[in-house]
Amino acid sequence: MSSEESTEARLNIFLRFAGVVFVAIGILLALFVSTTPLITQVATVFYLISVLLTLSGLIAVISKLE
């Protein structure tokens, strides 16, 4: 395995790990918002943020650097 291939493998592993972290943060944020009494307008914004975090994490987990 050359230096370039090992660097690419490490970047792919890091990207997937970051994706898993984003998915976890998105799901936890949605869970905490659903169990906390917030004003509807504020809760909607937090739900949108959690959906965006979860989607970006899923894309990072699925993607592969080339």
N, C-alpha and C positions, 0 to 999 in steps of 0.2 A: 504494500500500500504506500503510495507516494505521499509526500507532504501535502500536496494539493487535495488529494482524495481524503486524507484524514481531517483536514480543515473543513472540507465540505460536509463530511459525516458529522463532525462536531457541531457545525452550524445547523444541520438538519435536526439533530437531537435537541439543541437549544431552542430552535423554533417550535418543535413539538412540545417541549416542556413549557415554554411560554404560553402556548395555546391551551394546554391543560390548566395552567394557572388562571388564564383569562376566563375559561369556562367555569372554573370553580368560583371565582370572584363574582361572575355574573349570576350564577345560580344562588350563591349565598346572599347577594344583594337583593334578588327577587324574594327570597325567603324572608329576610329581615324586614323588607318593606311590607310584605303581606301580613306579618305578625305585629306591626307597629301601627298605632292609630295616627295616621297622617292626613292632612288635608288632601282631597282628591286630586287637585291640580299638582301638588308636590309629588304625590305617589305616582302619578302618570309619568312625570319626568324621570323618576328613579327606575320605573319599569322600563322605560325606553333605554336608559343607560345600561340596565342589566341585559336587555336583549342585544344591544350593540356589542357589549363585552362578550356575551356568549357566542354570537355569530362570528365575531373576529377570532375568537379562540378556536371555534370549529374549523374555520378556514385555515388557520395556522396549523392545526393538527393534520388536516387533509393535505395541505400543500407540500411540495418538495422543491428545494432549490436545485437548479440545474446550471 
